[in-house]
Amino acid sequence: MKKLGPKPEKKLNILMVSSEMYPFAKIGGLADVVDSLSGALKNLGHDVRVVLPRYSLIDTSHYSVQPVLEPMGVWMGNKEEWCSVQQTHSSHGVPVYFIEHTNFFDRWGLYHDSSMHDYDDNPVRFAFLSRAALQLCKDIGFKPDIVHANDWQTALVPAYLKVWHWNDQTLGAAASLLTIHNIAYQGIYPKSHLDYIGLGWHNFTEDKLESYDQVNLLKAGVYYSDIITAVSPSFAREITEPFGGFGLAPYISRRKNDLIGIINGIDYSIWSPQQDKSIPANYSSENISGKVICKKELQKAFDLPQDEHVATIGAIGRFVEQKGFHLIAKTIESILQNMHVQFVILGTGDRSLEDYFGNLPVRYSGKAGSYIGFDNYRAHLITAGSDFFLMPSLFEPCGLNQMYSQHYGTLPIVRATGGLDDTVENYNEKDGSGTGFKFWEPTPNALYYTIGWAVSTYYDRPDHLKQMIDRAMKKNFSWEKSASEYLNAYKLAMRNKRYLDSSNENYYW
Ligand code: ADP
């Protein structure tokens, strides 16, 4: 009798909708995740496509862009909007569709103007993006098995799918998944936008769209998506608790059986010391000699003495409360005064922090260097050239920099929260194990002593330091692992697909 082999895995049609994607438009980790995850899923043989706004800051002269639809009509409330759609490919060969709507996306920034003021019509802009992504599937005949939404900007996609498209030829079979990358931003805006959003005032209820008499877009995604993922297991737990849920804990807790924590991976084609094209010397865990060349180049780039024997601490990120840069500002001067270290920082955001860190090299010449702005080249140089990477976040859903830095043999100093706790192993002085240095209390004191601990390990226990670097560089942060967990989550969403009661548009729990 003929033996039957294992059933071949069904290849999925996956639609990802996002407000960011590297390299087209990036503010933070969301951009990296969408690029890497879509690429990893494509490599596994799935038909994955990404929909993104055509922001004016996307320089299309760098990519080959083809018109796909001109025009495309999208119904919003009782108004039809018109846009056009262009297509390009990511570096992994994933088709990327740009939704072009001059009024909405032809602006200085993605979410706010140059004075950091949120665009007032953000709910309108991103509701339109969400609806347009689904309309696009219908117009080009792409029949997704799964629609993957990301954060508040596209959290309405699962809602539109359930309320408007449950019976469609093209979209009726699709299940939905919402990934929460950051719960501090929920897309809360005046309820007057609801008419345009078009989900009906009967859905403006406390469990779906309403928060303190305003619309909350992320909350809608939590209600309507079939599966919710959070970007690390610890973060998945934290968002069901009052402190970590930022007001959504009770609603996410209701969905706790549909909530999965999946840690992000690293795109090794962009972030690996062996292949990185933006660092002056490549290196690996087998031959780490190139790291010293990177360190010296880093010191030169930040006007610091080129000394390979001084402990160098780097930091990169958005200057916002969440990332703990306020803690660094309260601690760094005592560190620079009392320890033999150099400190380099790259970032942008809060104006007073920009001023503070921008001036630090003037006051601590030869010990501190800073660059205020967004700069990929310097980000890679700091990651490769530093000995330690500082990430004292108050909360951190996943965090990428601590994974990048471990892979580059740059030991992270982190507050043990969310993904930082999940991905960094604390140093054990008894046997030299661990891949970084952790602290728990979000206080300047705790940060000061943990930096001191790392610096004393650098000077007094070099054998332990070497062992930790080796262990950190060999850790597996590959996207293949995370992508297979996302695939399991997609399958679960398809199996557990929920239907609204068409008479009242509620679920039965
Ligand atoms: P978040 O998404 O909360 O900003 P992550 O650690 O997940 O934090 O991802 C941040 C990403 O953005 C990393 O790739 C980091 O290197 C990059 N990044 C942040 N600020 C800057 C900057 N000023 N210049 C260059 N890259 C930056």
Boltz pocket constraint, residues with backbone or C-beta under 6 A from the ligand:
constraints:
  - pocket:
      binder: B
      contacts: [[A, 27], [A, 28], [A, 29], [A, 30], [A, 32], [A, 182], [A, 316], [A, 317], [A, 318], [A, 346], [A, 347], [A, 348], [A, 373], [A, 374], [A, 375], [A, 376], [A, 379], [A, 398], [A, 399], [A, 400], [A, 401], [A, 402]]
      max_distance: 6.0
